[in-house]
Amino acid sequence: YKKRKDVFQYYRQQCNILCVVDTHFTGEMENEIRNEWGFDAYFSSYSSKSRGVAILINNNFDIKVHEKIPDPNGNFLIIDASIENNRITLICIYGPNVDSPSFYQKVFNTAENLNNEMIVVGDFNLVIDPAKDYYNYLHVNNPKAREAVLDQMNICNLADVYRDFHPDQKRYTWRKTHPLKQARLDFILISQSLVQKVQNCDILSSY
């Protein structure tokens, strides 16, 4: 509880929207979490032992949520929102660590029906570019799911925004020691039409 309170206090001062994955929240905890955060919060909860995602929204900018689409298995949450005169589909993902292309097809097909510009953020449990996003891996993890994500990026005209601005930099979001393995499993995909709007976004310099 103390650690979560400190995290919330920090991010309330740092961001407008906080996407959290692998929350381990239950439905019974949601009001408590919302009160601790202090502002609007949306959940796709599963159990106290696994999965779950949440989108926490600050009150310091103009946003109106029109619809939320949670996943009963706690692996994604889709929000249809108007954000400062832009209609956006915001998707928070905690990808299954199995080779499940159907999971990503379901997520993106649901999002496409909203017909908005997209922001997709989270832990995908796969990488976009094995040559740049892996360190000391012998095989590509979840290859069919990876191909499904690449297909949907083409269909939905999405950019790996970090890679667009840092084409050759090798940074990782997951690490295992003994032996050392690293991977960039967490990333942000956005509609190409939004790329210019985020050139100066803090997340691009601190990711």
Disulfide bonds with the S-S distance in Angstrom:
none
